[in-house]
Amino acid sequence: MDDEKNCTGPLIIALQYNDLFDLDSMSASTNTDDALPKGRAVTFIKAVQIVNERLVEQKETESLLFEVILIAKECSEEIKMKIVESVKYYGLEIGKFFFCKKEELINTLQSNKVKLFLSTDRDDVCEALHTGIPAALLYDQCDDHVLKVIISGDSIGFTEDSLDSLSDFGFSETQIETFKAAKICMKEFAVLIGQMRRRFGRENSPLCICVLTAWGSTNVCASALKTLRGWGLDVDEAFCLAGAPCSPILAVVKPHILWDCGLHNMRDLATQS
Amino acid sequence: MSEIKPKEAAAADKKEAATEEKDWAAAKAHFENLKSTKPRPPKPIHAVTIAVSSRTLFDMVEERKIFVEEGVEKYVQYQQDHESEPLKPGPAFPFVKALMTVNERLRKLYPDSEELFDIVLMTNNHAQVGVRLMNSINHYDMTIERFCMTGGQSPIGYLKAYMTNLYLSKDSKKVQEAIEEGIAAATMFKPDVETQLSETQLRVAFDGDAVLFSDESEIIVKQHGLDTFFAHEKQHENKPLAQGPLKCFLEALGKLQKKFYAKNERLNCPIRTFLVTARSAASSGARVLKTLRSWGLEIDEALFLAGAPKGPLLLKIRPHIFFDDQMFHIEGAMEMGTIAAHVPYGIGQKYNKGKLIEAEKQQK
């Protein structure tokens, strides 16, 4: 398969500035000349930059690279300046900045052909998924030089009927709809990241893709693996839990990107350091 | 049953507990809707979790050769090309089948209980190989719904995450790491001859020193000889030995056995445990039995060999698995057709047939 023809990069990822910088830890005594304190997304961007470096090492004219854009809702002029300065200060490669109003978030994402919207805010993620924008959780990652992505095996491997039956077990209609929306959104991202992954070998890859099947049986996971393979994504690691708790596994894998299909009440990420 | 799982395994806070309940509910919903007759797996915190590697569950000798000689890319491609061909059974296969038989009996007696065996496939393999593994599992109609494919990473962190009670692998390095982390583990070996094993009863045989018990007494034998050992054991008859790496697994088996006894099924219990030790009953056996009693553990049959070879006796017992810390016992067992698992723990690792390994090397 000729990768050149399939490539439609760059892979644009959108972040929000409050995930990039930890504004809560700023106090009155913080020197206003200092850069903003680092937030969770900084490690993520560093990992993304490493992937880009490795891609360019292999092929100088590579067009399938990650591109990160930053969205800031409701900012004062002061903060806008601080954001741009801090980004420069930390050496973060951010392609574009968008300063907009709260209601304009979805439009901004859509008009910029964002392939993935990452946020620590589950509600933002759900809203984006509902409007058809691929969105995932920015998780509690580690500082490894490997960008880790976890894809939900349940949302890919489950059949329509199985999903509908979940309403008997306390999941709302909205949650089930979000779940279904996630599968459709995921495909484009999966195809691109699959191509990117194939630029590297099985070992020493700066990109690692995992499939996590939290509820489904072995067959659901097998179905997910085959579907992803059909989309061109060869997954590295797979976990099938059949109802066992997810958090211990997530604590070991420590992904940067976690596809939350909207049915999990993930641990309150805002309270994590 | 809470002593089976470490206390830290319980949910850290209420919110996490709520998430776990939701995950559990969704999984339950899914399994109940499946048209197959496969039972759903138990809640890990109440179950006895056994993690098996792909090479112990299935015979992957040929495939391993490709991996070693031609590299990982060719290996994964080979597995993908042969995806619909089921793999042949490996050394842990009869053991796993026996675990499933026990589960069936337990489900009949206690339909709502989560105190069952939970089998997890824990492998270093890449996820692409997973499809062939899953197809093979389905082919043999096995109830393995949980697995972890680490794509080359060490499985040790995941063993804890899956609340593993026992880990079986062909890779002695991983087994050693697991034991160092406090997880019962053993390296499995396929016997040279095949033996007919029971299909209705799980039979597990343990060596005593450095497996169920610590290696404290074994150190005395190796460093001071048998006479000192006998004197020492008699003197300390009433002092319980310290625990060894597989004590907790015996304990877990005991808990499940008691469930059968409670329903008047002692004579028909599908789990039977054996102690096969080189100790002799008269001089050093009492301490062992008293130690077990002090731990509140029962072992069904205790066989004291007083140094006689274990192979022929194991042939009579026909266990689904035999745990020992010394390789020459393992080799002896394999020669006669017993499925043996090496526990790399204690001073026995530095010796071969009673002689210090380093000294042997010097002599050569």
Boltz contact constraints between the chains, C-beta under 6 A:
constraints:
  - contact:
      token1: [A, 162]
      token2: [B, 30]
      max_distance: 6.0
  - contact:
      token1: [A, 162]
      token2: [B, 33]
      max_distance: 6.0
  - contact:
      token1: [A, 165]
      token2: [B, 33]
      max_distance: 6.0
  - contact:
      token1: [A, 166]
      token2: [B, 29]
      max_distance: 6.0
  - contact:
      token1: [A, 169]
      token2: [B, 25]
      max_distance: 6.0
  - contact:
      token1: [A, 169]
      token2: [B, 29]
      max_distance: 6.0
  - contact:
      token1: [A, 202]
      token2: [B, 72]
      max_distance: 6.0
  - contact:
      token1: [A, 214]
      token2: [B, 23]
      max_distance: 6.0
  - contact:
      token1: [A, 215]
      token2: [B, 26]
      max_distance: 6.0
  - contact:
      token1: [A, 215]
      token2: [B, 27]
      max_distance: 6.0
  - contact:
      token1: [A, 215]
      token2: [B, 30]
      max_distance: 6.0
  - contact:
      token1: [A, 216]
      token2: [B, 30]
      max_distance: 6.0
  - contact:
      token1: [A, 217]
      token2: [B, 145]
      max_distance: 6.0
  - contact:
      token1: [A, 218]
      token2: [B, 134]
      max_distance: 6.0
  - contact:
      token1: [A, 218]
      token2: [B, 145]
      max_distance: 6.0
  - contact:
      token1: [A, 222]
      token2: [B, 131]
      max_distance: 6.0
  - contact:
      token1: [A, 222]
      token2: [B, 134]
      max_distance: 6.0
  - contact:
      token1: [A, 225]
      token2: [B, 131]
      max_distance: 6.0
  - contact:
      token1: [A, 234]
      token2: [B, 128]
      max_distance: 6.0
  - contact:
      token1: [A, 235]
      token2: [B, 127]
      max_distance: 6.0
  - contact:
      token1: [A, 236]
      token2: [B, 151]
      max_distance: 6.0
  - contact:
      token1: [A, 237]
      token2: [B, 127]
      max_distance: 6.0
  - contact:
      token1: [A, 237]
      token2: [B, 149]
      max_distance: 6.0
  - contact:
      token1: [A, 237]
      token2: [B, 150]
      max_distance: 6.0
  - contact:
      token1: [A, 237]
      token2: [B, 151]
      max_distance: 6.0
  - contact:
      token1: [A, 238]
      token2: [B, 127]
      max_distance: 6.0
  - contact:
      token1: [A, 238]
      token2: [B, 130]
      max_distance: 6.0
  - contact:
      token1: [A, 238]
      token2: [B, 149]
      max_distance: 6.0
  - contact:
      token1: [A, 239]
      token2: [B, 148]
      max_distance: 6.0
  - contact:
      token1: [A, 240]
      token2: [B, 146]
      max_distance: 6.0
  - contact:
      token1: [A, 240]
      token2: [B, 147]
      max_distance: 6.0
  - contact:
      token1: [A, 242]
      token2: [B, 27]
      max_distance: 6.0
  - contact:
      token1: [A, 242]
      token2: [B, 41]
      max_distance: 6.0
  - contact:
      token1: [A, 242]
      token2: [B, 145]
      max_distance: 6.0
  - contact:
      token1: [A, 242]
      token2: [B, 146]
      max_distance: 6.0
  - contact:
      token1: [A, 243]
      token2: [B, 23]
      max_distance: 6.0
  - contact:
      token1: [A, 243]
      token2: [B, 24]
      max_distance: 6.0
  - contact:
      token1: [A, 243]
      token2: [B, 27]
      max_distance: 6.0
  - contact:
      token1: [A, 244]
      token2: [B, 44]
      max_distance: 6.0
  - contact:
      token1: [A, 245]
      token2: [B, 20]
      max_distance: 6.0
  - contact:
      token1: [A, 247]
      token2: [B, 16]
      max_distance: 6.0
  - contact:
      token1: [A, 248]
      token2: [B, 161]
      max_distance: 6.0
  - contact:
      token1: [A, 249]
      token2: [B, 161]
      max_distance: 6.0
  - contact:
      token1: [A, 252]
      token2: [B, 157]
      max_distance: 6.0
  - contact:
      token1: [A, 252]
      token2: [B, 158]
      max_distance: 6.0
  - contact:
      token1: [A, 252]
      token2: [B, 161]
      max_distance: 6.0
  - contact:
      token1: [A, 265]
      token2: [B, 19]
      max_distance: 6.0
  - contact:
      token1: [A, 267]
      token2: [B, 16]
      max_distance: 6.0
